[in-house]
Amino acid sequence: MLLAVPDDAVPVLAESFPGRCAHLSGSLHLDGIPSLHPLTSFCGEPRDWSGTPLAVTGDADPVLVEAFSLLGFHPFLLPPGKKALYHAAAVLSSGHAATLWLGAARLLEEAGVHLPGRGLAPLAEATLENLLRLGREGRTGPFVRGDLATIQRDLEALPEPWRAVFLGLGELGA
């Protein structure tokens, strides 16, 4: 039995299938219950998962691991003590990145700035392409350039709590 449920439901459901289940949580570790976490964002539709990492923690059934591998996932062993950090990094790069993108779009919309075409999408796509191709060197912007005057102007234009986010992320990446 493969448990694809919220983390707080896993322990109770796992009791119904002792020794016969695994779960898909990226953060939760339960002794004796293996987990397989696909490092992707699902949208309810099939897609090409070639090259997508699959974190395996515990003694997972080889049939399950093989099934994920046949779908294109690349299994790797994730120690139980690293699961929360692994999952936090996934949330930062996916959920929080989406929150930043949607927040930026909302800031512009609320200010009456209506971007033509595809809006912020080309910027987001080019940024990800540059990062994938160049790594850290693919970053651009005033924090990378050390352009303090631009940083200050941008900061003053932002409402709270965006100012702290703007500065905090800028300083982390510099």
Backbone hydrogen bonds, N-H to C=O, Kabsch-Sander energy under -0.5 kcal/mol:
donor,donor_aa,acceptor,acceptor_aa,energy
3,L,1,M,-0.6
3,L,22,A,-3.3
4,A,2,L,-0.8
5,V,3,L,-0.6
9,A,6,P,-2.0
10,V,6,P,-0.8
10,V,7,D,-1.0
13,L,9,A,-2.2
14,A,10,V,-2.9
15,E,11,P,-1.2
16,S,12,V,-0.6
16,S,13,L,-1.3
17,F,14,A,-1.3
20,R,17,F,-2.4
22,A,1,M,-2.1
23,H,34,P,-2.1
24,L,3,L,-1.8
30,L,33,I,-0.6
33,I,30,L,-2.2
35,S,57,T,-2.7
36,L,23,H,-2.5
37,H,55,A,-2.9
39,L,53,P,-2.7
40,T,38,P,-2.1
42,F,40,T,-0.6
49,W,47,R,-0.7
49,W,71,L,-0.8
51,G,72,G,-1.8
52,T,49,W,-2.3
54,L,74,H,-2.3
55,A,37,H,-2.6
56,V,76,F,-2.9
57,T,35,S,-2.4
57,T,55,A,-0.5
60,A,58,G,-1.6
64,L,61,D,-0.8
65,V,61,D,-1.9
66,E,62,P,-2.6
67,A,63,V,-2.2
68,F,64,L,-2.3
69,S,65,V,-2.3
70,L,66,E,-2.5
71,L,67,A,-0.9
71,L,68,F,-0.6
72,G,69,S,-1.6
73,F,68,F,-2.0
74,H,52,T,-3.0
76,F,54,L,-2.3
78,L,56,V,-2.5
82,K,79,P,-2.1
83,K,80,P,-1.2
86,Y,82,K,-2.6
87,H,83,K,-2.8
88,A,84,A,-2.6
89,A,85,L,-2.4
90,A,86,Y,-1.8
91,V,87,H,-2.6
92,L,88,A,-2.5
93,S,89,A,-2.2
94,S,90,A,-1.3
96,H,91,V,-3.1
97,A,92,L,-0.6
98,A,94,S,-2.6
99,T,95,G,-2.0
100,L,96,H,-2.5
101,W,97,A,-2.3
102,L,98,A,-2.9
103,G,99,T,-2.4
104,A,100,L,-2.6
105,A,101,W,-2.0
106,R,102,L,-2.3
107,L,103,G,-2.5
108,L,104,A,-2.0
109,E,105,A,-2.5
110,E,106,R,-3.0
111,A,107,L,-1.2
112,G,109,E,-1.6
113,V,108,L,-2.9
114,H,112,G,-0.8
115,L,113,V,-0.7
119,G,116,P,-1.9
121,A,118,R,-1.8
124,A,120,L,-2.3
125,E,121,A,-2.8
126,A,122,P,-2.5
127,T,123,L,-2.4
128,L,124,A,-2.3
129,E,125,E,-2.5
130,N,126,A,-2.6
131,L,127,T,-2.4
132,L,128,L,-2.6
133,R,129,E,-2.2
134,L,130,N,-3.2
135,G,131,L,-2.1
137,E,134,L,-1.2
138,G,135,G,-2.5
139,R,136,R,-1.5
145,R,141,G,-2.0
146,G,142,P,-1.2
147,D,142,P,-2.4
148,L,146,G,-1.5
151,I,147,D,-2.2
152,Q,148,L,-2.4
153,R,149,A,-2.3
154,D,150,T,-2.8
155,L,151,I,-2.6
156,E,152,Q,-2.3
157,A,153,R,-1.3
158,L,154,D,-0.9
158,L,155,L,-0.8
162,W,159,P,-1.1
163,R,159,P,-0.7
165,V,161,P,-1.4
166,F,162,W,-3.0
167,L,163,R,-2.6
168,G,164,A,-2.8
169,L,165,V,-2.7
170,G,166,F,-1.9
171,E,167,L,-2.8
172,L,168,G,-2.0
173,G,169,L,-2.0
174,A,170,G,-1.1
